[in-house]
Amino acid sequence: MFVELFPQKGSCLKVFFAGTQLQPLPPGHRFPMGKYEKLKDALLKELPQLELIQSQPATLGELALVHTPLYVEQVITGTLAPEVQREIGFPWSEGMVERARASVGATIMAAKEAMQNGVSANMAGGTHHAYSDRGGGFCVFNDVAVAARLIQAQNDRLLKKRTKVLVIDLDVHQGNGSAQIFANDSSVFTFSMHGAKNFPFRKEQSDMDVELPDGCEDQAYLQALEEALFRLSSQFKPDFIFYLAGADPHIGDRLGRLSVSTEGLKARDERVFSWAHEMRSPLAFVMAGGYGTQMEDTLQVQINTFHAGQAAYQAWGNWR
């Protein structure tokens, strides 16, 4: 396995983050931007062994690995058509651009770290509704897609073959942008498990889509995941995994429509990390969506994900 090419890992999980107060939003905006600062504070308190590192913004060249030059230019200069800007869901500002680039940068840095040491994370990210030529659903650039392309560009020579990347997307909303970006690329496998009747209402075709009914509870949710992972084991052998650990399947989520408990999502995270261990594949995880009626519910789901990630990071050393 190519990870043997890299030096021995350090002692703590590295978590990368964009500046948590880069993008001001107008009063009453429904995106919970404040959750990132609260999550950072909670992680410092509950998991002080984590190493939190502020990210560098993605370069224009890195963004161009996935996004069209015209779209990147229009985002940077604030010249998107009004209807395209509305589809993103944020008003344009320099802060919007800065945060979007920094969030992509955090996923890039997490992916590079995971390549060396097994597991790493972005404290935000998972902007899977962004297509190559447009954004949507609070997503400006597709961070996982950009990081996947960069990982492939940097590691194909080491592997002496095309790096195979798996995207496990367990946000409650389908990863339509990721599905479109990688639609004709057999080296990237997109797996999305999401609400059948939830946004986006016009879905793309992932390599594997698992659609769940409104109100889906723990047992059915975890069974669907287990069956999907069983099929994945024989269909695709990844060299690298991106995991979108959305908190929005939670029963208390405003935009979720599912009924998975905090404990159910904890079991989900543990199973994904365990499966990656079985596959002997490095993994970078990102937070994706979370819109709890009570922000504390979203934060607890995400904190549990970091507990599972830290345990997986420690287990990585046993693979050698």
C-alpha positions in Angstrom: 0.0 0.0 0.0 1.3 3.4 -1.0 1.0 4.8 2.6 4.2 2.9 3.4 6.1 5.5 1.4 5.5 8.1 4.0 7.1 8.6 7.4 5.6 7.5 10.7 2.6 9.4 11.9 2.4 11.9 14.7 0.5 11.6 17.9 -2.8 13.5 17.2 -5.5 14.0 14.6 -5.0 17.1 12.5 -8.1 19.2 11.9 -8.0 22.0 9.4 -10.4 24.9 9.4 -11.2 28.1 7.5 -11.4 31.3 9.5 -14.7 30.9 11.4 -15.8 34.5 11.0 -14.8 35.3 7.4 -18.3 35.6 5.9 -20.8 37.9 7.5 -24.5 37.2 6.6 -27.5 39.4 6.8 -29.7 39.2 9.9 -32.2 36.3 9.6 -30.2 34.3 7.0 -31.1 30.6 7.5 -27.5 29.3 7.1 -26.1 28.7 10.6 -22.7 30.3 10.1 -22.2 30.6 13.8 -22.0 26.8 14.3 -18.3 26.8 13.1 -17.0 29.0 15.9 -19.1 27.0 18.4 -17.8 23.7 17.0 -14.2 25.0 17.2 -14.7 26.0 20.9 -16.3 22.6 21.7 -13.5 20.6 20.1 -10.9 22.6 22.0 -12.8 21.7 25.2 -13.8 18.1 24.6 -10.9 16.9 22.5 -7.9 19.0 23.4 -5.6 16.4 21.9 -6.7 17.4 18.4 -4.4 19.7 16.5 -6.4 22.5 14.9 -4.7 24.3 12.0 -6.0 27.2 10.0 -6.1 26.5 6.3 -4.5 28.3 3.4 -7.0 29.3 0.6 -7.1 27.1 -2.5 -5.3 28.7 -5.4 -7.0 29.6 -8.6 -5.0 26.8 -10.3 -6.3 24.3 -7.8 -9.9 25.4 -8.3 -9.4 25.1 -12.0 -8.8 21.3 -11.6 -12.6 21.1 -11.3 -14.3 24.4 -12.0 -14.5 26.2 -15.3 -12.3 29.3 -15.7 -15.3 31.5 -16.4 -17.1 30.4 -13.2 -14.0 30.9 -11.0 -13.5 34.4 -12.5 -17.1 35.4 -12.0 -17.1 34.2 -8.3 -13.8 36.0 -7.6 -14.9 39.2 -9.2 -18.6 39.2 -8.1 -19.9 39.1 -11.6 -22.1 36.1 -11.4 -25.6 36.5 -12.9 -28.1 37.3 -10.2 -30.0 34.1 -10.6 -26.8 32.1 -10.3 -25.9 34.0 -7.1 -29.3 33.3 -5.7 -28.9 29.6 -6.4 -25.8 29.6 -4.2 -27.9 31.1 -1.4 -25.3 33.6 -0.2 -25.1 37.3 -1.1 -21.7 38.0 -2.9 -19.0 39.5 -0.7 -15.3 39.3 -0.5 -15.8 37.4 2.7 -17.9 34.8 0.8 -15.0 34.3 -1.7 -12.4 34.2 1.0 -14.3 31.6 3.1 -15.1 29.4 0.0 -11.5 29.3 -1.0 -10.3 28.7 2.5 -12.8 25.9 3.0 -11.5 24.2 -0.2 -8.0 24.7 1.1 -8.9 23.0 4.4 -10.1 19.9 2.6 -6.9 19.9 0.4 -4.7 20.1 3.5 -6.7 17.4 5.2 -6.4 15.1 2.2 -2.7 15.6 2.1 -2.4 14.9 5.8 -4.5 11.8 5.6 -2.3 10.5 2.7 0.6 10.5 5.1 -1.0 9.6 8.4 -4.2 7.8 7.7 -7.0 10.1 8.9 -7.6 13.9 8.9 -10.5 16.4 8.8 -11.9 19.7 7.7 -14.0 21.3 10.4 -16.4 22.5 7.6 -16.4 21.5 3.9 -18.6 19.0 2.1 -19.9 21.6 -0.5 -21.2 18.9 -2.7 -23.9 20.9 -4.5 -21.4 22.9 -6.5 -21.1 21.8 -10.1 -18.1 22.5 -12.4 -19.7 25.7 -13.7 -22.1 26.8 -11.0 -22.8 26.7 -7.3 -25.9 25.9 -5.4 -27.4 25.1 -2.0 -24.9 27.1 0.1 -22.0 25.6 -2.0 -19.7 27.9 -4.0 -16.8 25.5 -4.9 -16.8 21.7 -4.6 -14.1 21.1 -2.0 -14.0 17.3 -2.1 -13.9 17.3 -5.9 -11.0 19.7 -6.0 -9.1 17.8 -3.3 -9.8 14.5 -5.1 -8.3 15.8 -8.3 -5.3 17.2 -6.5 -4.7 13.8 -4.7 -4.8 12.1 -8.0 -2.5 14.5 -9.7 0.1 14.2 -6.9 -0.1 10.4 -6.3 -0.6 8.7 -9.6 3.2 8.6 -10.1 3.7 7.0 -6.7 1.1 4.4 -7.3 2.1 3.9 -10.9 -1.6 3.7 -11.7 -4.6 6.0 -11.5 -5.4 6.8 -7.9 -8.9 5.5 -7.1 -11.0 7.8 -5.0 -14.2 7.0 -3.2 -16.7 9.7 -2.0 -18.9 8.4 0.8 -21.6 11.1 1.0 -23.9 10.7 4.0 -25.3 14.3 4.0 -29.1 14.1 3.9 -29.1 15.9 0.5 -27.8 14.2 -2.6 -24.3 15.2 -3.7 -25.5 16.3 -7.1 -22.6 18.4 -7.9 -20.1 15.7 -7.2 -22.1 13.2 -9.2 -22.0 15.5 -12.2 -18.4 16.3 -11.9 -17.3 12.7 -11.8 -20.1 11.2 -14.0 -17.7 9.9 -16.7 -14.7 9.1 -14.6 -14.3 5.5 -13.4 -11.4 6.4 -11.1 -13.8 8.3 -8.7 -16.7 6.4 -7.3 -19.5 8.6 -5.8 -21.8 7.0 -3.2 -24.7 9.1 -1.9 -27.2 8.0 0.8 -29.9 10.7 1.1 -33.5 11.6 1.5 -35.5 10.6 -1.6 -37.8 13.6 -1.4 -35.4 16.2 -0.1 -33.3 18.8 -1.9 -32.1 18.8 -4.7 -35.4 17.9 -6.2 -33.8 17.2 -9.6 -31.1 14.7 -8.7 -28.1 13.5 -10.7 -27.0 9.9 -11.0 -24.2 8.9 -8.6 -22.3 5.7 -9.1 -24.4 4.4 -6.1 -27.5 6.2 -4.8 -29.4 5.0 -1.8 -32.6 6.9 -1.3 -34.3 7.0 2.1 -38.0 7.7 2.9 -39.0 10.6 5.1 -38.9 9.7 8.7 -36.3 7.0 8.3 -35.1 5.9 11.8 -31.9 4.3 13.1 -32.5 0.7 12.3 -33.5 1.2 8.7 -30.8 3.9 8.2 -28.0 1.7 9.5 -29.2 -1.3 7.7 -29.2 0.6 4.4 -25.7 1.8 5.1 -24.4 -1.7 5.9 -25.9 -3.1 2.7 -24.4 -0.3 0.7 -20.9 -0.8 2.2 -21.2 -4.5 1.5 -21.9 -3.8 -2.2 -19.1 -1.3 -2.3 -16.6 -3.8 -0.9 -16.9 -5.8 -4.1 -17.4 -3.0 -6.6 -14.6 -0.6 -5.8 -11.3 -0.8 -4.0 -10.3 2.8 -3.0 -6.9 4.2 -2.6 -8.4 7.1 -0.8 -11.7 8.0 0.8 -13.5 11.3 1.3 -16.3 11.0 3.9 -19.0 13.7 4.1 -20.4 13.2 7.6 -23.5 15.3 7.4 -25.3 15.9 10.7 -28.5 16.7 8.9 -30.1 13.1 8.9 -30.6 13.9 12.6 -34.2 13.9 13.9 -33.9 17.5 15.0 -32.6 18.9 11.8 -34.7 21.7 10.1 -33.9 20.6 6.6 -33.4 16.9 7.1 -36.8 15.1 7.1 -35.2 11.9 8.5 -35.4 10.7 12.1 -32.0 9.3 13.0 -30.9 9.7 16.6 -27.7 11.1 17.9 -26.7 7.6 18.8 -27.6 6.3 15.4 -25.4 8.9 13.7 -22.6 8.0 16.1 -22.9 4.3 15.1 -22.9 5.5 11.4 -19.6 7.3 11.8 -18.0 4.4 13.6 -19.1 2.0 10.9 -17.7 4.2 8.1 -14.3 4.6 9.8 -14.3 0.8 10.6 -15.0 0.0 6.9 -12.2 2.3 5.8 -9.9 0.4 8.2 -11.0 -2.8 6.6 -10.3 -1.4 3.1 -6.9 -0.2 4.4 -7.7 3.2 2.8 -6.7 6.7 4.1 -9.7 8.9 4.8 -10.4 12.6 5.0 -13.7 13.6 6.6 -15.6 16.8 6.3 -18.7 18.1 8.1 -21.2 18.8 5.3 -24.7 19.9 6.4 -26.2 20.4 9.8 -29.2 22.7 10.5 -30.5 21.6 13.8 -33.6 23.3 15.3 -31.4 23.3 18.3 -27.8 24.1 17.2 -26.5 22.1 20.2 -27.9 18.9 18.5 -25.9 19.5 15.4 -22.8 20.3 17.4 -23.1 17.1 19.4 -23.5 15.0 16.3 -20.3 16.6 14.9 -18.4 16.3 18.1 -19.2 12.6 18.1 -17.8 12.4 14.5 -14.5 13.8 15.7 -14.4 11.3 18.6 -14.8 8.5 16.0 -12.2 10.2 13.8 -9.7 10.4 16.6 -10.2 6.7 17.4 -9.7 5.8 13.8 -6.6 7.9 13.6 -5.1 6.1 16.6 -6.0 2.7 15.0 -4.2 3.7 11.8 -0.9 3.0 13.5 -1.8 -0.6 13.9 -1.9 -1.2 10.2 1.8 -1.0 9.8 
